[in-house]
Amino acid sequence: MEFEVIAEGLRFPEGPVVMSDGSVIVVEIESRKITRCWAGGKKEVIAEPGGGPNGLAIGPDGALWCTNNGGFVYHERDGLLIPGHAPDDYSGGRIERIDLSSGKVEVVATYCADRPLMGPNDLVFDKAGNLYFTDLGKTYSTHRDTGGIYFMAAGSDVVQELDYNHISPNGIGLSPDEKTVYFADTMTARVWAYDLESPGVAKQATPFTKGRLVTGMSDLRYFDSLAISAAGNVCVATILQGGITTVKPDGSHSHIAFPDPFVTNIAFGGEDMMDAYVTLSGTGKLIKCRWPEPGLKLNFNA
């Protein structure tokens, strides 16, 4: 697929948010900052939260909300920047709120009940301002934490568990009718769905799990962050088999490749919502291309 490079030289970009002025805000996880990018290569640092800023979304208050994973160790190999285990200076997982005018960073949440957040990864707001987010957990040299899917009611700083004990929850999104939450599990390359009884409350899908499996890949690839199309398809960034895998609600899927094994996220914008902004994180690029279908307009993105 043809594309243009919007920005390069980024240090593991993720979490693109398409703004009404034509700019795109991304995190640079390795350099622990948040950067606004314009076509033509102009870049501006707007906040430096530290740790590992990962996912971004505009909230109902107009602020930029961030899932912060607490940091990774990074390695350079064959021209690629590659994330690894938790670093020695791991600063803990948290949800942050960032004032776009001042760059001030406010920590909103660090715990779910008595359990600390380990590696918050991605987030999405519903139309009422309720927040859903994933926690990837953290990896270490000989073990890893399991992760979960969480919920914060609008106006609250209390984190509630929607489901827990998945291997590596990553990307998250809501169906167009907001009756289903989708998330991607990285290590298993699976897309899961949770049908909601009410905001933050998932129906019991089977006697063993609340979630239902939408699809899983048979080859070696990892699923990262995702966006939902206007038709309700899940467009999930795919690592190793670098590109975007589009998963339909019936489980059928297709793949569009990009020249980076660490494709980590996609966001939609433009008048017709068919401009796709994709983060090629290994090579440090934010690119733009025309997508085959329009994306779903996110709540609170003017």
N, C-alpha and C positions, 0 to 999 in steps of 0.2 A: 504494500500500500504506500502511495506517495504521501510525504509529510514535509512540513517545514520545522526547523529548529527555532523555538522561541527563546530558549536560554540554554547555555551550557556552562561547564565549569562548576556545576552545583555538586555539593557533597552529599550524595545519596538523597536525592529529592523524593518526596512523597506527598500525599495529602493535598492534591491540587484543588483550589477553590477558585472558580471563575467569577470575577467581579464585574459589576455593571460598567465600569470605566474601561473595560477591555484588558485589564491586567489580570494576572493569575498569581495567587498566593500559594506558595509551597513551603513545606518544611525542608530543612537540610539536616537530616538526622545526625550525620557524623559530626557536623560542625555546631550542632545544638542550637540552631537559630531558625527563624522564620523569615522568608524572603518574598518580596513582591517582584514579579517579572513582567516586562512589557515586550511586545514584539520588537525586534531589532536589537535585542540583547541587553537592554537596560535592566539593572537589578537594584533593589533597595532592601536592606535589612530593616524589618519593622519591629522585631522582638527577639530577645535571646533568653529563652526559658531555661537553658541548660538541660541536663539529662539527655533525653532522646525524644524530642517532639516528633510525633508520628502521624496522627490523623487530624484533619481540620474540618470545621463546619461553622457557618454563620448561625448564631443562635437567635432566638426570638427577641433578645435584647439588643441585637445589632452588633454584638461583640463576636470575636473569633474564639471559638472553643477548640481546645486541643487535648488529644489523648497523648500523654507523655509516658514513654516506656521505661524511663530511667537510665537509658544508655546501652550501647553495645560496644564490644571491641571490634574494630574494623581492620581489614587486611587488604593490601594492594596485590593483585595478581593478574598478570597478562593484560594490564591496562584497565582492569575492573576494580571497583571498590566493593568489598564484600563484607557484610555484617556477620558477627560471630556471637560468642558467649557474653554473659553479663560481665562488665568491666569491674576492676577493683574499686572504682569510685562510683559504682552503681548507686543512684540517688533515690530509688524507690519510684513506684508507679503512681501516677496521679492524673486527675482531670483538672485542666487549667482554663481560665477565662482571660482573654487578652484584649485590652482596649486598643482598637486600631489607630486611634488618634495619638495616643501617648506611648504605646508599646508596653504599658504596665501589665505585668503578669500576676494573676491572682490564682492561688491554688484553691480549688473548689472541693475536691474530695480525694482522699487517700485510702479509705477503707470501705469494705462492705461488711457491716456488722463488726466482728472482731478479726476479720481476715484482711490483711493488707492487699491493695491492688499491686500486682507484680509488673505487668507490662501492657497497660492499656494501649490499644492499637488503632481502632477505627471507630467512628461514631456517626449517628444520623439522628436528626430531629423529626418528629412527626408534626402535623399541622397545628397541634395544640401546644407545642413547645416541650413535649416530653422527650427525653434523651435516651437512646439505646446506644450501648457501646460494647466492644469486645475487649477481652484481656488475653493476650497471647501467652501469658506466663513468661518465664525466663529460662534460658538454657545455660548449663554449666558444663564442665569438662566431662562429667560422668553421669549427669542426670538432668532432668528438666521439671519445672512446675507444670501442672495442668492449668487450663484456662477456663474462662467462662464468658457468659453473655449477661450483661447487666442493664439496669434501667434506673433512671432518675426522673421523678415526676417534675413537671414544669414548676419552677419556683422553689424547688427543694434541693438540698445538698445531701440528701440521704440516698445512698446507693442500695438498690435492691437486686437480688439475684433472680434472673430469669431462668438460667440453667448453668450448670457447672460441670467440671470434670471432663471437658473435651481436651483433646491433645493440644491444639494450637489454633484457637479462634482468631480470625484475622479480619477480612473485610466484612462490612455489614451494610444492609440496605433494607428499605421498606417497599413493598409492592405498591402500585399506584393507588389502590383503595385502602392502604395502610392496615390491612387485615392480616398480613403475613410479614414476618421478619426473616430475611435471608442472611446467612453468614457463611463464609468460606473457611474451612479448616485447612491450614497450610500443609502440614506434613502428610495428611492423607489425600490431599487434592480432591476434597469433597465439598459440595454445596449442600447446606442444610436449610430447612424451612421450619419456622415455628408459626403455626396458626394461632392467632390471638383471640382469647375470650374478651379481653378488655385491654387497655393500654398497660403494658408491662406484665400481663398474665397470659401464659401460653397454655393452650389446650394440651391434654395428655394424648400424645399420638399413639402410643402403644403402652402395654404394661411396664415397659422398661425405659422409655424415653419420652420426653416432651416433643423432641424434634423429629422430623421425617427427612429421610435422605432424598434429595432431588437427583443428584448424580455423583458419580465418582470416576476418576480417570484410571485407566488400566496401565498407562505407561508412567515413567518417572517424571513427574513435574510437581511443582508446589503452587498452591493458590495463595494469592496475596489480597490486596484490597479490591473493592468492586464498586460499580455504579449500576443503577437500574435504568433500563430503557423505558420510553413512554408506553411501550407495549407490554411491559412487565418482564422482560428478559433480563437475566443477570449477566452483566459484562464483567468478568473477573480477570484481573491481571494475573499472569502466569509466569512463574520463574522456571528456569532451565529450558523449557520449551518457550522461549521468550515471546510474549505476545499477549493478546486478549482472547480469552475463551468465552464465547457467548453461550450461556446455558438457558434454555427455555424452561418454563414451568413443568413441562412434561418430561424433562431430563435429557432431551436431545441437545446436541451442542455442535458448535463450529469454532474455528480458530483463525485469527488473523495474526500473522507473525510480524515482529519488529526486530531490528538488529541490535539486540541487547538481551542477554540471558536473564537480566534482573529487571524485567518490566513489573512495576509495583502498583500502579494505580491508573485510573481513568476518570475524567470528569467531563461533563458536557456543557456547552454554551452556544452562544450565537443566536441570531434571530429565530432560526428554525430548530435550534437545539441539536444540530447535526455536526457542529464543530466538536471534535473530541481532543482533549488535552491528555497526553499520556506521559507518565514519568518513566524514563529509561535510567534507572538509578545506578546501575553498574558503571555506565559511561557518563553519568552526571548531566543528563539532558532533559529538558521539558520540550515536547514536540506537540504539534497541532496537525490534525488531519480531518478529512471529511468522513463521517461515519455512515454506514449503510442505513441506519435508522435513527430517529431522534431520541435523545435521552430524556429522562424524566426530570422536570424542573424541580430542584430542591426547595423545600420550605425555607423562607426567610432569605433566600438569595435574590436580592433586588434585580 
